[in-house]
């Protein structure tokens, strides 16, 4: 193989006033890689573009989840790391820093930010944008991408005289000082699906707020309890029909219809529709407070859990636990009937035994007790006969020490 000299000097013009840094990345199912070029220009219009460094990596084998857009994103990570290393190593300031990729899906992920994507894409986009912001990334043509030689592979004889590999695309060696920006092309349906496949699902919570101060004020002022509200509603329903306008007493059917209007209309069904579809009520509404207070009295001043279970047969209060506790705490009858817990008072020691309160030698003041009866064997030989015995307990009243020994009788101490 013929050797090809590689020049050590990458800035090919004298007195360069403008230095640009360009990088390219590409990936395939076999390999991925990136290459970095330095382009310099002087006041006379002379320019030069040379390869500075490159890096390659084999693609993972046997992983079915690693798609080609993901490999392109991994190649972009290699390019971002490589360009960050070049910027740190070279102290010369660059006029422009650009990174190019021919993958529209990978660029869409980079432009979208890390928070929108799933873990695999989000971690790599976060690293790319940290090393090289998304504004520095652009779309490049596949035919003018020198990193394509890395991903596809090339023999040494093919790159010795390859101008694209040693000097970059043709536009990098023109006399123009600024590289023309290429807008990301529009994504078709297939590419758009690939982009959305890595999008993180977002849970949206819909919260309904209750804000009717006028109605709450009217209910609090004119309707102190739920029964009065139901009866007034029944009267209004009776007078809404001209043929039923009478002043007689309300019938149970009219009261039931009024309760349905107040709490919501129920449809005829073979199932228990009230339990199956309870009516939603806000916890801070005056109507909710009237319903809870009424049910609390109907259940004979039950506790918060029993009250909530009884109310949920027809209504579902959000949040219901705090509303039920508030109703039970505000009930005057429950507060009056709630017993006050008693605390046991400790009694004083007996004054007739003053010696127990003074430090004394052990067993100066002793209490005696017996335990038993037990079987006692005098000797451990064949044919030994057991006899009945007891255990004598000696308790020191000063130190609480205990001494015990065996005895033959419960009345005499040996």
C-alpha beads as a LAMMPS data file, in Angstrom:
LAMMPS data file: protein, C-alpha beads

414 atoms
413 bonds

1 atom types
1 bond types

-500.0 500.0 xlo xhi
-500.0 500.0 ylo yhi
-500.0 500.0 zlo zhi

Masses

1 110.0

Atoms # bond

1 1 1 0.000 0.000 0.000
2 1 1 1.314 3.428 -0.924
3 1 1 1.877 5.750 2.025
4 1 1 0.193 9.137 1.934
5 1 1 1.674 12.052 3.891
6 1 1 -0.679 13.893 6.262
7 1 1 0.221 17.546 6.817
8 1 1 0.540 18.579 10.452
9 1 1 -0.516 22.142 9.690
10 1 1 -4.280 22.410 9.353
11 1 1 -4.438 26.186 8.756
12 1 1 -3.265 26.582 5.186
13 1 1 -3.366 30.396 4.891
14 1 1 -1.093 33.056 6.307
15 1 1 -2.356 35.572 8.857
16 1 1 -5.721 33.913 9.245
17 1 1 -8.285 36.303 10.707
18 1 1 -11.343 34.082 10.714
19 1 1 -11.368 30.451 11.854
20 1 1 -14.432 28.222 11.577
21 1 1 -15.084 24.814 13.138
22 1 1 -17.338 22.354 11.304
23 1 1 -18.275 18.815 12.277
24 1 1 -20.133 16.012 10.515
25 1 1 -21.734 12.834 11.873
26 1 1 -23.261 9.785 10.252
27 1 1 -24.299 6.259 11.205
28 1 1 -25.274 2.988 9.591
29 1 1 -26.207 -0.458 10.814
30 1 1 -22.503 -1.400 10.951
31 1 1 -20.692 1.661 12.314
32 1 1 -21.026 5.284 13.337
33 1 1 -18.589 8.138 13.468
34 1 1 -17.807 11.844 13.297
35 1 1 -15.153 14.082 11.785
36 1 1 -14.152 17.695 12.515
37 1 1 -12.727 20.265 10.060
38 1 1 -11.034 23.618 10.560
39 1 1 -11.647 26.288 7.958
40 1 1 -9.535 29.437 7.956
41 1 1 -9.733 32.661 5.938
42 1 1 -7.598 35.832 5.792
43 1 1 -8.150 39.404 4.677
44 1 1 -6.998 38.621 1.156
45 1 1 -9.860 36.198 0.581
46 1 1 -7.741 33.081 0.724
47 1 1 -9.330 30.113 2.495
48 1 1 -8.340 26.611 3.522
49 1 1 -10.199 23.632 4.946
50 1 1 -8.494 20.568 6.435
51 1 1 -9.440 17.540 8.479
52 1 1 -8.552 18.000 12.148
53 1 1 -9.713 14.794 13.819
54 1 1 -12.176 11.927 13.455
55 1 1 -13.599 9.131 15.564
56 1 1 -15.489 5.939 14.757
57 1 1 -17.391 3.299 16.702
58 1 1 -19.016 -0.005 15.844
59 1 1 -22.779 -0.206 16.024
60 1 1 -24.279 -2.533 18.652
61 1 1 -25.098 -6.021 17.403
62 1 1 -28.145 -8.070 18.358
63 1 1 -30.201 -5.210 19.775
64 1 1 -33.503 -5.029 17.935
65 1 1 -34.530 -1.774 19.634
66 1 1 -31.576 0.184 18.195
67 1 1 -33.094 1.747 15.083
68 1 1 -31.245 3.780 12.477
69 1 1 -32.450 7.170 13.854
70 1 1 -31.181 6.128 17.275
71 1 1 -27.804 5.249 15.740
72 1 1 -27.733 8.668 14.057
73 1 1 -28.382 10.233 17.466
74 1 1 -25.506 8.236 18.967
75 1 1 -23.275 9.489 16.159
76 1 1 -24.330 13.038 17.046
77 1 1 -23.229 12.338 20.631
78 1 1 -19.791 11.305 19.338
79 1 1 -19.571 14.496 17.292
80 1 1 -20.623 16.688 20.225
81 1 1 -17.991 15.116 22.484
82 1 1 -15.332 15.422 19.795
83 1 1 -16.068 19.091 19.105
84 1 1 -16.179 19.866 22.825
85 1 1 -12.720 18.323 23.197
86 1 1 -11.403 20.402 20.262
87 1 1 -12.847 23.629 21.677
88 1 1 -11.245 22.905 25.041
89 1 1 -7.865 21.990 23.570
90 1 1 -7.580 24.899 21.093
91 1 1 -7.421 28.308 22.730
92 1 1 -8.073 30.151 19.467
93 1 1 -11.603 31.598 19.360
94 1 1 -13.797 30.369 16.517
95 1 1 -15.964 32.701 14.478
96 1 1 -18.543 30.012 13.887
97 1 1 -19.147 26.491 15.198
98 1 1 -21.460 24.241 13.205
99 1 1 -22.409 20.574 13.476
100 1 1 -24.107 18.774 10.595
101 1 1 -26.147 15.583 10.402
102 1 1 -28.070 14.148 7.482
103 1 1 -30.708 12.576 9.776
104 1 1 -33.814 14.748 9.986
105 1 1 -35.248 12.572 12.788
106 1 1 -32.179 12.994 14.999
107 1 1 -32.177 16.758 14.375
108 1 1 -35.871 16.926 15.261
109 1 1 -35.078 15.232 18.575
110 1 1 -32.245 17.686 19.232
111 1 1 -34.413 20.708 18.392
112 1 1 -37.252 19.401 20.583
113 1 1 -35.294 19.398 23.842
114 1 1 -34.652 16.557 26.276
115 1 1 -37.840 16.849 28.328
116 1 1 -40.152 15.759 25.493
117 1 1 -38.605 12.363 24.754
118 1 1 -38.278 8.986 26.392
119 1 1 -35.268 7.903 28.427
120 1 1 -32.945 6.695 25.640
121 1 1 -33.387 9.766 23.447
122 1 1 -33.730 12.202 26.362
123 1 1 -30.368 11.242 27.913
124 1 1 -28.476 11.654 24.648
125 1 1 -30.233 14.868 23.632
126 1 1 -29.452 16.312 27.064
127 1 1 -25.754 15.484 26.646
128 1 1 -25.650 16.846 23.085
129 1 1 -27.302 20.153 23.957
130 1 1 -25.073 20.530 27.022
131 1 1 -21.894 20.158 24.970
132 1 1 -23.175 21.912 21.845
133 1 1 -26.445 23.901 21.864
134 1 1 -29.186 23.024 19.413
135 1 1 -28.741 26.334 17.568
136 1 1 -25.358 25.081 16.297
137 1 1 -26.856 22.003 14.615
138 1 1 -27.944 21.984 10.977
139 1 1 -29.024 19.520 8.332
140 1 1 -26.408 18.457 5.803
141 1 1 -26.647 16.766 2.450
142 1 1 -25.892 13.041 2.461
143 1 1 -23.769 13.276 -0.703
144 1 1 -21.562 15.984 0.837
145 1 1 -21.184 14.318 4.256
146 1 1 -17.581 13.131 4.797
147 1 1 -18.669 11.101 7.842
148 1 1 -20.482 8.823 5.404
149 1 1 -17.089 7.252 4.638
150 1 1 -16.815 6.271 8.317
151 1 1 -20.259 4.720 8.608
152 1 1 -20.128 2.831 5.304
153 1 1 -16.416 1.978 5.473
154 1 1 -13.701 2.690 2.911
155 1 1 -10.396 1.124 1.892
156 1 1 -7.159 3.088 2.341
157 1 1 -6.778 3.363 -1.407
158 1 1 -10.182 5.032 -1.601
159 1 1 -9.406 7.814 0.874
160 1 1 -5.827 8.687 -0.143
161 1 1 -6.956 11.023 -2.918
162 1 1 -10.466 11.676 -1.606
163 1 1 -10.885 15.447 -1.396
164 1 1 -14.178 15.125 0.496
165 1 1 -12.437 13.302 3.340
166 1 1 -9.338 15.508 3.646
167 1 1 -10.885 18.911 2.954
168 1 1 -14.601 18.506 3.564
169 1 1 -17.461 19.529 1.261
170 1 1 -16.801 21.860 -1.596
171 1 1 -18.602 24.786 0.047
172 1 1 -16.134 24.816 2.920
173 1 1 -13.266 25.878 0.668
174 1 1 -15.022 28.663 -1.230
175 1 1 -14.263 32.310 -0.756
176 1 1 -17.438 32.924 1.217
177 1 1 -16.791 33.745 4.858
178 1 1 -20.155 32.567 6.190
179 1 1 -21.556 29.125 5.673
180 1 1 -25.065 29.238 4.300
181 1 1 -27.567 27.814 6.798
182 1 1 -29.770 24.954 5.690
183 1 1 -33.221 24.769 7.206
184 1 1 -34.435 21.381 8.447
185 1 1 -36.553 19.924 5.638
186 1 1 -40.180 19.055 6.268
187 1 1 -40.803 15.600 7.671
188 1 1 -43.029 13.195 5.806
189 1 1 -45.543 10.915 7.503
190 1 1 -43.042 8.078 8.076
191 1 1 -40.382 10.319 9.605
192 1 1 -42.963 12.117 11.712
193 1 1 -44.078 8.779 13.167
194 1 1 -40.464 7.925 13.999
195 1 1 -40.124 11.212 15.833
196 1 1 -43.384 10.787 17.744
197 1 1 -42.522 7.191 18.637
198 1 1 -39.943 8.482 21.132
199 1 1 -42.214 11.186 22.511
200 1 1 -43.012 10.864 26.180
201 1 1 -46.669 10.439 27.046
202 1 1 -48.040 13.288 29.153
203 1 1 -50.882 12.800 31.617
204 1 1 -53.373 15.648 31.558
205 1 1 -55.571 16.181 34.595
206 1 1 -58.822 18.110 34.193
207 1 1 -59.878 19.921 37.350
208 1 1 -63.310 21.456 37.675
209 1 1 -63.512 24.417 40.026
210 1 1 -66.652 25.628 41.754
211 1 1 -67.110 29.380 42.041
212 1 1 -70.652 30.581 42.763
213 1 1 -70.520 32.918 45.739
214 1 1 -73.968 34.387 45.067
215 1 1 -75.702 30.989 45.198
216 1 1 -73.803 29.994 48.348
217 1 1 -74.766 33.258 50.028
218 1 1 -78.436 32.771 49.124
219 1 1 -78.447 29.184 50.414
220 1 1 -76.727 30.151 53.663
221 1 1 -79.119 33.038 54.316
222 1 1 -82.543 31.615 53.376
223 1 1 -82.117 27.828 53.626
224 1 1 -80.673 26.749 56.997
225 1 1 -81.274 23.032 56.396
226 1 1 -81.779 20.604 53.537
227 1 1 -85.430 19.794 54.327
228 1 1 -86.480 23.417 53.938
229 1 1 -84.629 23.652 50.627
230 1 1 -86.338 20.497 49.337
231 1 1 -89.811 21.664 50.366
232 1 1 -89.380 25.104 48.796
233 1 1 -88.124 23.486 45.595
234 1 1 -91.167 21.176 45.597
235 1 1 -93.496 24.194 45.974
236 1 1 -91.798 25.915 43.064
237 1 1 -92.191 22.806 40.911
238 1 1 -95.904 22.576 41.848
239 1 1 -96.618 26.192 40.858
240 1 1 -94.687 25.794 37.619
241 1 1 -97.608 23.658 36.397
242 1 1 -100.827 25.650 36.145
243 1 1 -103.137 22.680 36.656
244 1 1 -101.505 21.683 39.957
245 1 1 -101.429 25.086 41.692
246 1 1 -102.841 24.278 45.125
247 1 1 -101.856 25.008 48.708
248 1 1 -102.357 21.480 49.989
249 1 1 -99.649 19.508 51.742
250 1 1 -96.819 18.157 49.655
251 1 1 -97.004 14.554 48.589
252 1 1 -94.064 12.120 48.944
253 1 1 -93.754 12.010 45.147
254 1 1 -93.371 15.784 44.948
255 1 1 -90.715 15.732 47.680
256 1 1 -88.837 12.975 45.834
257 1 1 -88.965 14.981 42.593
258 1 1 -87.664 18.032 44.451
259 1 1 -84.755 16.039 45.818
260 1 1 -83.916 14.900 42.316
261 1 1 -83.899 18.489 41.066
262 1 1 -81.687 19.622 43.903
263 1 1 -79.266 16.713 43.620
264 1 1 -79.532 16.055 39.889
265 1 1 -82.008 14.123 37.716
266 1 1 -82.051 10.346 37.788
267 1 1 -83.015 8.192 34.836
268 1 1 -85.133 5.051 35.082
269 1 1 -83.019 1.923 34.956
270 1 1 -83.084 -1.644 36.141
271 1 1 -79.868 -1.049 38.067
272 1 1 -79.352 1.281 40.961
273 1 1 -78.432 4.361 38.989
274 1 1 -77.779 6.477 42.106
275 1 1 -75.059 4.148 43.336
276 1 1 -73.678 3.510 39.875
277 1 1 -73.453 7.161 38.831
278 1 1 -73.209 9.392 41.917
279 1 1 -73.495 13.138 41.499
280 1 1 -70.251 15.101 41.855
281 1 1 -70.318 17.868 44.451
282 1 1 -67.580 20.278 45.558
283 1 1 -66.579 20.072 49.207
284 1 1 -66.819 23.823 49.934
285 1 1 -70.355 24.324 48.565
286 1 1 -73.214 25.319 50.845
287 1 1 -75.420 22.644 49.269
288 1 1 -72.793 20.026 50.121
289 1 1 -72.710 21.229 53.726
290 1 1 -76.507 20.977 53.966
291 1 1 -76.473 17.431 52.571
292 1 1 -73.746 16.327 54.973
293 1 1 -75.467 17.928 57.972
294 1 1 -78.785 16.298 57.047
295 1 1 -77.235 12.867 56.549
296 1 1 -75.289 13.248 59.796
297 1 1 -78.539 13.698 61.692
298 1 1 -80.271 10.880 59.802
299 1 1 -77.465 8.489 60.762
300 1 1 -77.801 9.466 64.454
301 1 1 -74.612 11.545 64.601
302 1 1 -72.305 8.899 63.162
303 1 1 -68.564 9.277 62.630
304 1 1 -66.803 10.678 59.544
305 1 1 -66.325 7.298 57.835
306 1 1 -69.925 6.190 58.339
307 1 1 -71.160 9.605 57.215
308 1 1 -69.073 9.488 54.040
309 1 1 -70.282 5.955 53.234
310 1 1 -73.919 7.019 53.654
311 1 1 -73.550 10.137 51.497
312 1 1 -71.768 8.265 48.703
313 1 1 -74.907 6.276 47.978
314 1 1 -76.107 9.259 45.946
315 1 1 -73.353 11.884 45.923
316 1 1 -69.605 11.891 45.453
317 1 1 -67.946 14.789 47.255
318 1 1 -64.459 15.910 46.162
319 1 1 -62.672 15.698 48.559
320 1 1 -65.170 13.885 50.758
321 1 1 -63.048 12.818 53.731
322 1 1 -62.144 16.342 54.849
323 1 1 -65.738 17.542 54.326
324 1 1 -67.119 14.687 56.480
325 1 1 -64.619 15.389 59.245
326 1 1 -65.465 19.080 59.161
327 1 1 -69.179 18.301 59.518
328 1 1 -68.596 16.019 62.509
329 1 1 -66.356 18.552 64.230
330 1 1 -68.877 21.351 63.692
331 1 1 -71.839 19.355 65.144
332 1 1 -72.799 20.859 68.516
333 1 1 -74.581 17.721 69.742
334 1 1 -71.538 15.570 69.000
335 1 1 -69.240 17.986 70.833
336 1 1 -71.472 18.022 73.889
337 1 1 -71.891 14.251 73.954
338 1 1 -68.240 13.504 73.292
339 1 1 -66.819 12.081 76.548
340 1 1 -63.707 13.631 78.013
341 1 1 -60.955 11.037 78.478
342 1 1 -59.975 10.451 82.098
343 1 1 -56.368 10.292 83.251
344 1 1 -55.437 7.967 86.098
345 1 1 -53.787 9.721 89.021
346 1 1 -50.912 7.915 90.694
347 1 1 -51.344 7.336 94.420
348 1 1 -48.752 8.089 97.097
349 1 1 -46.792 5.352 98.813
350 1 1 -48.058 4.097 102.168
351 1 1 -47.029 6.313 105.055
352 1 1 -47.146 3.376 107.467
353 1 1 -44.080 1.859 105.877
354 1 1 -41.581 4.733 105.979
355 1 1 -38.631 2.340 105.848
356 1 1 -39.459 1.493 102.217
357 1 1 -38.659 5.062 101.255
358 1 1 -35.222 5.061 102.875
359 1 1 -32.035 3.402 101.582
360 1 1 -31.453 0.192 103.568
361 1 1 -29.266 -2.888 103.179
362 1 1 -30.810 -5.648 101.023
363 1 1 -33.495 -7.744 102.683
364 1 1 -33.752 -5.410 105.691
365 1 1 -37.467 -5.226 104.964
366 1 1 -38.562 -8.460 103.331
367 1 1 -41.797 -9.837 101.970
368 1 1 -42.380 -13.613 101.890
369 1 1 -44.507 -15.617 99.488
370 1 1 -44.821 -19.265 98.444
371 1 1 -45.188 -20.957 95.068
372 1 1 -46.112 -24.588 94.514
373 1 1 -46.594 -27.347 95.334
374 1 1 -43.739 -28.971 93.402
375 1 1 -42.129 -32.433 93.401
376 1 1 -38.757 -32.603 95.165
377 1 1 -36.275 -35.506 94.766
378 1 1 -33.734 -35.685 97.565
379 1 1 -31.140 -37.804 95.687
380 1 1 -30.465 -38.829 92.088
381 1 1 -30.327 -42.585 92.468
382 1 1 -32.408 -45.482 91.251
383 1 1 -35.594 -45.897 93.248
384 1 1 -35.545 -42.381 94.705
385 1 1 -38.911 -41.222 95.980
386 1 1 -40.174 -37.710 95.326
387 1 1 -41.895 -35.641 97.970
388 1 1 -44.104 -32.594 97.907
389 1 1 -42.451 -29.244 98.435
390 1 1 -42.822 -25.527 97.881
391 1 1 -40.757 -22.541 96.710
392 1 1 -40.244 -19.757 99.241
393 1 1 -39.805 -16.311 97.650
394 1 1 -38.049 -13.554 99.620
395 1 1 -38.563 -10.069 98.133
396 1 1 -36.601 -7.017 99.340
397 1 1 -38.895 -3.984 99.548
398 1 1 -36.011 -1.506 99.246
399 1 1 -33.975 -2.911 96.337
400 1 1 -36.591 -5.242 94.749
401 1 1 -34.095 -8.111 94.956
402 1 1 -35.589 -11.628 94.922
403 1 1 -34.262 -14.773 96.631
404 1 1 -35.930 -18.188 96.415
405 1 1 -35.304 -21.617 97.920
406 1 1 -37.148 -24.901 98.367
407 1 1 -39.081 -25.828 101.511
408 1 1 -41.033 -28.826 102.734
409 1 1 -44.006 -26.897 104.071
410 1 1 -45.850 -23.727 103.155
411 1 1 -46.120 -22.632 106.796
412 1 1 -42.588 -23.067 108.078
413 1 1 -39.350 -21.660 106.716
414 1 1 -36.285 -23.926 107.180

Bonds

1 1 1 2
2 1 2 3
3 1 3 4
4 1 4 5
5 1 5 6
6 1 6 7
7 1 7 8
8 1 8 9
9 1 9 10
10 1 10 11
11 1 11 12
12 1 12 13
13 1 13 14
14 1 14 15
15 1 15 16
16 1 16 17
17 1 17 18
18 1 18 19
19 1 19 20
20 1 20 21
21 1 21 22
22 1 22 23
23 1 23 24
24 1 24 25
25 1 25 26
26 1 26 27
27 1 27 28
28 1 28 29
29 1 29 30
30 1 30 31
31 1 31 32
32 1 32 33
33 1 33 34
34 1 34 35
35 1 35 36
36 1 36 37
37 1 37 38
38 1 38 39
39 1 39 40
40 1 40 41
41 1 41 42
42 1 42 43
43 1 43 44
44 1 44 45
45 1 45 46
46 1 46 47
47 1 47 48
48 1 48 49
49 1 49 50
50 1 50 51
51 1 51 52
52 1 52 53
53 1 53 54
54 1 54 55
55 1 55 56
56 1 56 57
57 1 57 58
58 1 58 59
59 1 59 60
60 1 60 61
61 1 61 62
62 1 62 63
63 1 63 64
64 1 64 65
65 1 65 66
66 1 66 67
67 1 67 68
68 1 68 69
69 1 69 70
70 1 70 71
71 1 71 72
72 1 72 73
73 1 73 74
74 1 74 75
75 1 75 76
76 1 76 77
77 1 77 78
78 1 78 79
79 1 79 80
80 1 80 81
81 1 81 82
82 1 82 83
83 1 83 84
84 1 84 85
85 1 85 86
86 1 86 87
87 1 87 88
88 1 88 89
89 1 89 90
90 1 90 91
91 1 91 92
92 1 92 93
93 1 93 94
94 1 94 95
95 1 95 96
96 1 96 97
97 1 97 98
98 1 98 99
99 1 99 100
100 1 100 101
101 1 101 102
102 1 102 103
103 1 103 104
104 1 104 105
105 1 105 106
106 1 106 107
107 1 107 108
108 1 108 109
109 1 109 110
110 1 110 111
111 1 111 112
112 1 112 113
113 1 113 114
114 1 114 115
115 1 115 116
116 1 116 117
117 1 117 118
118 1 118 119
119 1 119 120
120 1 120 121
121 1 121 122
122 1 122 123
123 1 123 124
124 1 124 125
125 1 125 126
126 1 126 127
127 1 127 128
128 1 128 129
129 1 129 130
130 1 130 131
131 1 131 132
132 1 132 133
133 1 133 134
134 1 134 135
135 1 135 136
136 1 136 137
137 1 137 138
138 1 138 139
139 1 139 140
140 1 140 141
141 1 141 142
142 1 142 143
143 1 143 144
144 1 144 145
145 1 145 146
146 1 146 147
147 1 147 148
148 1 148 149
149 1 149 150
150 1 150 151
151 1 151 152
152 1 152 153
153 1 153 154
154 1 154 155
155 1 155 156
156 1 156 157
157 1 157 158
158 1 158 159
159 1 159 160
160 1 160 161
161 1 161 162
162 1 162 163
163 1 163 164
164 1 164 165
165 1 165 166
166 1 166 167
167 1 167 168
168 1 168 169
169 1 169 170
170 1 170 171
171 1 171 172
172 1 172 173
173 1 173 174
174 1 174 175
175 1 175 176
176 1 176 177
177 1 177 178
178 1 178 179
179 1 179 180
180 1 180 181
181 1 181 182
182 1 182 183
183 1 183 184
184 1 184 185
185 1 185 186
186 1 186 187
187 1 187 188
188 1 188 189
189 1 189 190
190 1 190 191
191 1 191 192
192 1 192 193
193 1 193 194
194 1 194 195
195 1 195 196
196 1 196 197
197 1 197 198
198 1 198 199
199 1 199 200
200 1 200 201
201 1 201 202
202 1 202 203
203 1 203 204
204 1 204 205
205 1 205 206
206 1 206 207
207 1 207 208
208 1 208 209
209 1 209 210
210 1 210 211
211 1 211 212
212 1 212 213
213 1 213 214
214 1 214 215
215 1 215 216
216 1 216 217
217 1 217 218
218 1 218 219
219 1 219 220
220 1 220 221
221 1 221 222
222 1 222 223
223 1 223 224
224 1 224 225
225 1 225 226
226 1 226 227
227 1 227 228
228 1 228 229
229 1 229 230
230 1 230 231
231 1 231 232
232 1 232 233
233 1 233 234
234 1 234 235
235 1 235 236
236 1 236 237
237 1 237 238
238 1 238 239
239 1 239 240
240 1 240 241
241 1 241 242
242 1 242 243
243 1 243 244
244 1 244 245
245 1 245 246
246 1 246 247
247 1 247 248
248 1 248 249
249 1 249 250
250 1 250 251
251 1 251 252
252 1 252 253
253 1 253 254
254 1 254 255
255 1 255 256
256 1 256 257
257 1 257 258
258 1 258 259
259 1 259 260
260 1 260 261
261 1 261 262
262 1 262 263
263 1 263 264
264 1 264 265
265 1 265 266
266 1 266 267
267 1 267 268
268 1 268 269
269 1 269 270
270 1 270 271
271 1 271 272
272 1 272 273
273 1 273 274
274 1 274 275
275 1 275 276
276 1 276 277
277 1 277 278
278 1 278 279
279 1 279 280
280 1 280 281
281 1 281 282
282 1 282 283
283 1 283 284
284 1 284 285
285 1 285 286
286 1 286 287
287 1 287 288
288 1 288 289
289 1 289 290
290 1 290 291
291 1 291 292
292 1 292 293
293 1 293 294
294 1 294 295
295 1 295 296
296 1 296 297
297 1 297 298
298 1 298 299
299 1 299 300
300 1 300 301
301 1 301 302
302 1 302 303
303 1 303 304
304 1 304 305
305 1 305 306
306 1 306 307
307 1 307 308
308 1 308 309
309 1 309 310
310 1 310 311
311 1 311 312
312 1 312 313
313 1 313 314
314 1 314 315
315 1 315 316
316 1 316 317
317 1 317 318
318 1 318 319
319 1 319 320
320 1 320 321
321 1 321 322
322 1 322 323
323 1 323 324
324 1 324 325
325 1 325 326
326 1 326 327
327 1 327 328
328 1 328 329
329 1 329 330
330 1 330 331
331 1 331 332
332 1 332 333
333 1 333 334
334 1 334 335
335 1 335 336
336 1 336 337
337 1 337 338
338 1 338 339
339 1 339 340
340 1 340 341
341 1 341 342
342 1 342 343
343 1 343 344
344 1 344 345
345 1 345 346
346 1 346 347
347 1 347 348
348 1 348 349
349 1 349 350
350 1 350 351
351 1 351 352
352 1 352 353
353 1 353 354
354 1 354 355
355 1 355 356
356 1 356 357
357 1 357 358
358 1 358 359
359 1 359 360
360 1 360 361
361 1 361 362
362 1 362 363
363 1 363 364
364 1 364 365
365 1 365 366
366 1 366 367
367 1 367 368
368 1 368 369
369 1 369 370
370 1 370 371
371 1 371 372
372 1 372 373
373 1 373 374
374 1 374 375
375 1 375 376
376 1 376 377
377 1 377 378
378 1 378 379
379 1 379 380
380 1 380 381
381 1 381 382
382 1 382 383
383 1 383 384
384 1 384 385
385 1 385 386
386 1 386 387
387 1 387 388
388 1 388 389
389 1 389 390
390 1 390 391
391 1 391 392
392 1 392 393
393 1 393 394
394 1 394 395
395 1 395 396
396 1 396 397
397 1 397 398
398 1 398 399
399 1 399 400
400 1 400 401
401 1 401 402
402 1 402 403
403 1 403 404
404 1 404 405
405 1 405 406
406 1 406 407
407 1 407 408
408 1 408 409
409 1 409 410
410 1 410 411
411 1 411 412
412 1 412 413
413 1 413 414
